[in-house]
């Protein structure tokens, strides 16, 4: 039986992995949360990883307060970079493989075609900078690591854009939502399935663990405006949605204007099919109802 450590079970992705693991019999999974593990406490982090003979470590924890990171750079760096490096280093010492989740914010968003894994990185925010540093330090500390960059993550767990739009749509008669930032909404349940598939398939005849950087989001393309319209429509909320430009909604941290990810590599290497974002939104909203 494969021993797996999932760091960060209280977040959207960690919570989805926790739910899906209940149906699996070939994995023995240990979960940590903010209450049981402070990843900025390097001694505690190292001891947790060494506690069992883990074969796989999945890091779902991250500092994701994009705007707040601009004024909390040290804390963001501790969680998104220094802790990630230590996870890689300790995992390497015990022979464990690492799956780490990163972000589309490592790019500047100036492309007009989907970003491949080897595209030039140029983060425009502290959040993006610290996540990119974490990627690099992890791969340097443990070559047997797999980085999955994703975008616009949401789920039935935790706080996210979907829940915010549902709440605001019920409270207000009209919403202004940005239409000139384009990407792909990603259901955390689909990403959780992919991560567990990678672990379960490792050492099979057809598929083996292939370290490196991969991109994963749902299929299709949308703006935040499109995404909001779909959410409210599917929830039968009659709030009017007005398209606005990024300049009309200034934030401390700049957002990528275009962050569509190319998923050809992960589909080919791990033999997976990725659902269309609207179909996955239906699945998530049905659970929330």
C-alpha positions as CSV (number, residue, x, y, z in Angstrom):
1,X,0.0,0.0,0.0
2,X,1.3,3.4,-1.0
3,X,1.9,5.9,1.9
4,X,0.9,9.4,1.0
5,X,1.2,12.7,3.0
6,X,-1.1,15.5,2.0
7,X,0.0,18.9,3.4
8,X,-2.9,21.4,3.6
9,X,-6.2,19.5,4.0
10,X,-8.2,22.6,5.0
11,X,-7.9,24.3,1.6
12,X,-10.0,23.7,-1.5
13,X,-7.8,21.1,-3.2
14,X,-6.8,19.3,0.0
15,X,-10.4,19.0,1.1
16,X,-11.3,17.5,-2.3
17,X,-8.5,15.0,-2.1
18,X,-9.6,14.1,1.4
19,X,-13.2,13.3,0.2
20,X,-12.0,11.3,-2.8
21,X,-9.5,9.3,-0.8
22,X,-12.4,7.7,1.2
23,X,-13.2,5.6,-1.9
24,X,-9.7,4.4,-2.4
25,X,-8.3,1.2,-0.9
26,X,-4.8,1.2,-2.4
27,X,-3.5,4.4,-0.7
28,X,-2.9,5.1,3.0
29,X,-3.2,8.9,3.3
30,X,-2.2,11.2,6.1
31,X,-3.6,14.7,6.1
32,X,-2.3,17.8,7.9
33,X,-4.1,21.1,8.5
34,X,-3.1,24.5,9.8
35,X,-3.9,23.3,13.3
36,X,-1.7,20.2,13.0
37,X,1.2,21.6,11.0
38,X,2.7,25.1,10.6
39,X,4.7,24.9,7.4
40,X,6.7,27.9,8.4
41,X,8.0,25.9,11.4
42,X,10.8,24.1,9.6
43,X,11.5,21.7,12.5
44,X,7.9,20.7,12.7
45,X,7.6,20.4,9.0
46,X,10.7,18.2,8.7
47,X,9.5,16.0,11.6
48,X,6.1,15.5,10.0
49,X,7.6,14.3,6.7
50,X,9.9,11.9,8.5
51,X,7.2,10.5,10.8
52,X,6.4,7.7,8.3
53,X,8.0,6.1,5.3
54,X,6.0,8.2,2.8
55,X,6.4,7.4,-0.9
56,X,4.5,10.6,-2.0
57,X,4.0,14.0,-0.6
58,X,1.3,16.3,-2.0
59,X,1.7,20.0,-1.1
60,X,-1.6,21.8,-1.3
61,X,-0.8,24.5,1.1
62,X,0.0,28.0,-0.1
63,X,-0.2,31.7,0.8
64,X,-3.0,32.7,-1.7
65,X,-4.0,36.2,-0.5
66,X,-2.8,37.8,-3.7
67,X,-3.3,41.4,-2.7
68,X,-2.3,41.0,0.9
69,X,1.0,39.4,-0.2
70,X,2.1,42.7,-1.5
71,X,2.5,43.9,2.1
72,X,3.3,40.5,3.6
73,X,6.1,39.4,1.3
74,X,8.1,37.7,4.1
75,X,5.2,35.5,5.1
76,X,4.3,34.7,1.5
77,X,7.9,33.8,0.8
78,X,8.1,31.5,3.9
79,X,5.0,29.6,2.8
80,X,5.3,29.6,-1.0
81,X,9.1,29.2,-1.3
82,X,11.1,28.4,1.8
83,X,8.7,25.7,3.1
84,X,8.4,24.2,-0.4
85,X,12.2,24.0,-0.6
86,X,12.3,22.2,2.7
87,X,9.6,19.8,1.7
88,X,11.6,18.9,-1.4
89,X,14.8,18.6,0.5
90,X,13.4,16.4,3.3
91,X,11.4,14.3,0.8
92,X,14.6,13.7,-1.2
93,X,16.3,12.5,2.0
94,X,13.7,9.8,2.6
95,X,13.2,8.9,-1.1
96,X,9.7,10.4,-1.4
97,X,8.2,11.9,-4.6
98,X,6.6,15.4,-4.4
99,X,3.6,16.7,-6.1
100,X,3.3,20.5,-5.7
101,X,0.6,22.9,-6.9
102,X,1.6,26.2,-8.4
103,X,-0.2,28.9,-10.4
104,X,-0.8,30.7,-13.6
105,X,0.5,33.9,-11.9
106,X,4.1,32.9,-12.7
107,X,3.3,34.4,-16.2
108,X,2.8,38.1,-17.1
109,X,-0.4,37.4,-18.9
110,X,0.7,39.1,-22.1
111,X,0.3,36.0,-24.3
112,X,-2.5,35.5,-26.8
113,X,-2.2,31.8,-27.0
114,X,-2.2,29.1,-24.2
115,X,1.0,29.0,-22.1
116,X,3.1,25.9,-22.4
117,X,5.3,24.7,-19.5
118,X,8.5,26.0,-21.0
119,X,7.1,29.5,-21.7
120,X,9.0,32.4,-20.3
121,X,7.9,33.2,-16.7
122,X,7.6,36.8,-15.6
123,X,5.4,37.2,-12.5
124,X,3.9,40.6,-11.9
125,X,3.0,40.2,-8.2
126,X,4.6,39.1,-4.9
127,X,2.3,36.1,-4.9
128,X,3.5,35.1,-8.4
129,X,7.2,35.7,-7.6
130,X,7.1,33.6,-4.4
131,X,5.2,30.7,-6.2
132,X,7.8,30.7,-9.0
133,X,10.7,30.7,-6.4
134,X,9.0,27.8,-4.7
135,X,8.9,25.9,-8.0
136,X,12.5,26.4,-8.7
137,X,13.7,25.6,-5.2
138,X,11.6,22.5,-5.0
139,X,13.0,21.1,-8.3
140,X,16.5,22.0,-7.3
141,X,16.1,20.3,-3.9
142,X,14.3,17.2,-5.2
143,X,14.5,16.3,-8.9
144,X,11.8,13.7,-8.3
145,X,9.2,16.4,-8.0
146,X,6.2,17.2,-10.1
147,X,4.8,20.8,-10.3
148,X,1.3,21.3,-11.5
149,X,0.4,24.9,-12.4
150,X,-3.3,25.6,-12.3
151,X,-5.7,28.6,-12.5
152,X,-8.9,30.0,-11.2
153,X,-9.4,27.2,-8.6
154,X,-12.9,26.8,-7.0
155,X,-14.8,24.0,-5.2
156,X,-17.6,23.4,-2.8
157,X,-15.1,23.8,0.1
158,X,-13.6,27.0,1.5
159,X,-13.9,30.5,0.1
160,X,-13.7,31.2,-3.6
161,X,-15.0,33.2,-6.5
162,X,-18.0,31.0,-7.1
163,X,-19.3,31.3,-3.6
164,X,-18.6,35.1,-3.6
165,X,-20.6,35.6,-6.8
166,X,-23.5,33.5,-5.5
167,X,-23.6,35.6,-2.3
168,X,-23.3,39.0,-4.1
169,X,-25.8,38.0,-6.7
170,X,-28.3,37.2,-4.0
171,X,-27.6,40.5,-2.2
172,X,-27.4,42.9,-5.0
173,X,-29.5,43.9,-8.1
174,X,-26.4,44.5,-10.2
175,X,-22.7,43.4,-10.3
176,X,-19.8,44.8,-12.2
177,X,-17.4,42.0,-13.2
178,X,-14.1,42.2,-15.2
179,X,-14.3,41.0,-18.8
180,X,-10.8,41.7,-20.0
181,X,-9.0,39.1,-17.9
182,X,-9.2,35.7,-19.7
183,X,-8.4,32.2,-18.3
184,X,-10.0,29.0,-17.4
185,X,-12.0,28.2,-14.2
186,X,-10.7,24.9,-12.6
187,X,-12.8,22.7,-10.4
188,X,-10.6,21.5,-7.6
189,X,-12.4,18.1,-7.7
190,X,-11.0,17.5,-11.2
191,X,-7.5,18.4,-10.2
192,X,-7.7,16.2,-7.1
193,X,-8.7,13.3,-9.4
194,X,-5.7,13.9,-11.6
195,X,-3.3,14.0,-8.7
196,X,-4.6,10.8,-7.2
197,X,-4.5,9.2,-10.7
198,X,-0.8,10.1,-11.0
199,X,-0.1,8.5,-7.7
200,X,-2.2,5.4,-8.3
201,X,-0.8,4.9,-11.8
202,X,2.8,5.2,-10.7
203,X,4.8,1.9,-11.4
204,X,2.0,0.6,-13.6
205,X,3.1,-0.9,-16.9
206,X,1.6,1.9,-19.0
207,X,2.3,5.0,-16.8
208,X,5.1,6.0,-14.4
209,X,5.8,9.1,-12.4
210,X,7.4,11.6,-14.6
211,X,8.9,14.6,-12.8
212,X,8.8,18.1,-14.1
213,X,6.4,21.0,-14.7
214,X,2.8,20.4,-15.9
215,X,-0.2,22.6,-16.6
216,X,-3.7,21.6,-15.5
217,X,-7.0,23.5,-15.8
218,X,-10.4,22.6,-17.1
219,X,-10.9,22.8,-20.8
220,X,-12.2,26.0,-22.5
221,X,-11.7,29.7,-22.1
222,X,-13.7,32.4,-20.2
223,X,-13.5,35.8,-18.7
224,X,-14.5,36.5,-15.1
225,X,-17.6,38.1,-16.6
226,X,-18.4,34.9,-18.6
227,X,-17.7,32.8,-15.5
228,X,-20.1,34.9,-13.4
229,X,-22.9,34.8,-15.9
230,X,-22.6,31.0,-16.0
231,X,-22.7,30.8,-12.1
232,X,-25.7,33.0,-11.7
233,X,-27.6,31.3,-14.6
234,X,-27.0,27.8,-13.2
235,X,-28.1,29.0,-9.7
236,X,-31.2,30.8,-11.1
237,X,-30.1,34.1,-9.7
238,X,-31.5,37.1,-11.6
239,X,-28.9,39.7,-10.7
240,X,-27.8,41.8,-13.6
241,X,-24.1,41.5,-14.5
242,X,-22.3,44.5,-16.1
243,X,-18.9,44.0,-17.9
244,X,-16.2,46.3,-16.6
245,X,-12.5,46.7,-17.5
246,X,-9.6,45.9,-15.2
247,X,-8.8,49.6,-14.9
248,X,-12.2,50.1,-13.3
249,X,-11.4,47.7,-10.5
250,X,-7.9,48.5,-9.3
251,X,-6.1,46.1,-6.9
252,X,-2.8,46.2,-5.1
253,X,-1.5,43.2,-7.1
254,X,-1.9,43.1,-10.9
255,X,-3.6,40.2,-12.5
256,X,-2.6,38.4,-15.7
257,X,-4.9,39.6,-18.6
258,X,-4.5,36.2,-20.3
259,X,-3.6,33.0,-18.4
260,X,-5.0,30.1,-20.4
261,X,-2.8,27.1,-19.9
262,X,-1.8,24.5,-22.5
263,X,-2.6,21.0,-21.1
264,X,-1.3,18.8,-24.0
265,X,1.7,17.6,-21.9
266,X,-0.2,16.3,-18.8
267,X,-2.9,14.7,-21.0
268,X,-0.3,12.8,-23.1
269,X,2.0,11.7,-20.3
270,X,-0.7,10.6,-17.8
271,X,-3.4,9.6,-20.3
272,X,-6.1,11.8,-18.8
273,X,-9.2,13.5,-20.2
274,X,-10.0,16.9,-18.9
275,X,-13.6,18.1,-18.5
276,X,-15.0,21.3,-20.0
277,X,-15.2,24.1,-17.4
278,X,-19.0,24.5,-17.7
279,X,-19.6,20.8,-17.1
280,X,-17.4,20.8,-14.0
281,X,-19.2,24.0,-12.8
282,X,-22.4,22.0,-13.0
283,X,-20.9,19.2,-10.9
284,X,-19.7,21.6,-8.2
285,X,-22.9,23.6,-8.0
286,X,-25.0,20.5,-7.7
287,X,-23.0,19.6,-4.6
288,X,-23.4,23.1,-3.2
289,X,-27.1,23.0,-3.7
